[in-house]
Amino acid sequence: MVKKFEADLSGAVWRRSAKSEEAAVEVALLDNGVAVRDSRRPEGDVLFFTPAEWDAFVGGAKDGEFDL
């Protein structure tokens, strides 16, 4: 089940890796979590993660859970 999350992103500061030259995933730290969007479509859909969800994702990436 997908939860609908409403947030005011007008003041969000979007960041992407300095190593990214073109298309990238951008993240914005919010008071209640993290927002993620596609830099090629900044007006498109935004994914929201709670702090616990974001920590689990970052931990999994560091541990190699998503390595191909």
C-alpha positions in Angstrom: 0.0 0.0 0.0 1.4 3.4 -1.0 0.8 6.2 1.5 0.0 9.6 0.2 2.4 12.1 1.7 1.9 15.9 1.5 4.8 18.2 1.9 5.7 21.7 1.0 8.8 21.4 -1.1 9.0 25.0 -2.2 11.9 25.6 0.1 13.6 22.2 -0.4 17.3 22.2 -1.1 17.8 19.5 -3.7 21.3 17.8 -3.8 22.9 15.3 -6.1 26.3 13.7 -6.2 29.1 15.9 -7.3 30.2 13.0 -9.5 27.0 13.2 -11.5 27.4 15.0 -14.8 23.8 14.7 -16.2 20.8 12.7 -15.1 20.8 11.9 -11.4 18.7 11.2 -8.4 18.3 14.2 -6.2 17.6 14.2 -2.5 16.2 16.9 -0.1 16.4 16.6 3.6 13.1 17.5 5.3 12.1 17.9 8.9 10.2 14.6 8.8 12.3 12.6 6.3 13.9 12.6 2.9 12.4 13.4 -0.5 13.9 11.9 -3.7 13.3 12.9 -7.3 14.6 12.4 -10.8 16.7 15.4 -11.8 15.6 15.0 -15.5 12.0 15.5 -14.3 12.1 17.8 -11.3 8.4 18.6 -11.7 7.5 14.9 -11.7 6.8 12.5 -8.9 8.7 12.7 -5.6 9.3 9.7 -3.3 9.2 10.3 0.5 11.1 8.2 3.1 10.8 8.4 6.8 14.1 8.7 8.7 14.0 5.0 9.6 13.3 4.0 5.9 16.1 6.3 4.7 18.6 4.9 7.3 17.7 1.3 6.2 18.2 2.2 2.5 21.6 3.9 3.1 22.7 1.1 5.4 21.8 -1.5 2.7 23.7 0.5 0.1 26.8 0.6 2.3 26.5 -3.1 3.0 26.3 -4.0 -0.7 22.7 -5.2 -0.7 22.0 -3.6 -4.0 25.2 -4.5 -5.8 24.7 -6.2 -9.2 
